[in-house]
Amino acid sequence: MSETENAEAQGAPDLENTLYLELKDGRVTIQLLPDLAPQHVERIKVLARRGFYDNTPFHRVIEGFMAQGGDPTGTGTGGSDLPDLAAEFSAPSRARFVRGTCGMARTQNPNSANSQFFIMFAPASSLDGQYTIWGRVTAGMDAVDKIKRGAGQSGMVRDPDRIRSMKVAADVR
């Protein structure tokens, strides 16, 4: 048994598949789900390791629904310099959008996810099987709940809260 397998068997987190998202109100721990979305998990890790997400805003935040970030422009139209990803949708029997689920944002094109993501405040079965699920919050949901909300149906936020940093746990010493 490898060290990773042994640690997982003892209940220790898989640090290579754990993210630390630092927000103004504390740390959020996200378990990455490479078994559901290997390409999207790899993308999130690559961008986190580049520091891409650091200081980016939660530009769209809708009460009772979700907080969306990962766009350096803060407009909802920006992304990374990497190519868009093909959809990795999960059947609702395998994974659902519930409180704490992390999904990839996209345009109407199912194969347009790039860097933007969202964290669910509450369940939304209408998203099941329509968006890629790449992670779930395992600690710090109270900090997510304190992200500044936007206004109107679009949820666009004026003077939004920002991601202080996003790091792969294996890289944190």
TADAHU-V469823 format. One record per backbone hydrogen bond with DSSP energy under -1.0 kcal/mol. CO is the residue of the C=O (numbers start at 1). NH is the residue of the N-H. Records with the same first field share a line. If there is no record, write none. Layout:
CO: NH / NH
//
This chain:
2: 6
3: 7
4: 8
5: 9
6: 10
7: 12
8: 11
13: 15
14: 17
15: 18 / 170
17: 32
18: 169
19: 30
20: 167
21: 28
22: 164 / 165
23: 26
26: 23
28: 21
29: 138 / 139
30: 19
31: 136
33: 36 / 37
37: 41
38: 42
39: 43
40: 44
41: 45
42: 46
43: 47
44: 48
45: 49
46: 50
47: 52
48: 51
53: 56
56: 163
57: 59
59: 157
60: 68
61: 150
62: 65
65: 121 / 122
66: 62
67: 119
68: 60
69: 117
71: 74
91: 94 / 95
96: 98
97: 124
98: 101
100: 137
101: 120
102: 134 / 135
103: 118
109: 112
113: 85
116: 105
117: 69
118: 103
119: 67
120: 100
124: 127
127: 130 / 131
132: 104
134: 33
135: 102
136: 31
139: 29
140: 143 / 144
141: 145
144: 147
151: 155
155: 61
156: 151
161: 58
163: 55
165: 22
167: 20
168: 171
169: 172
//
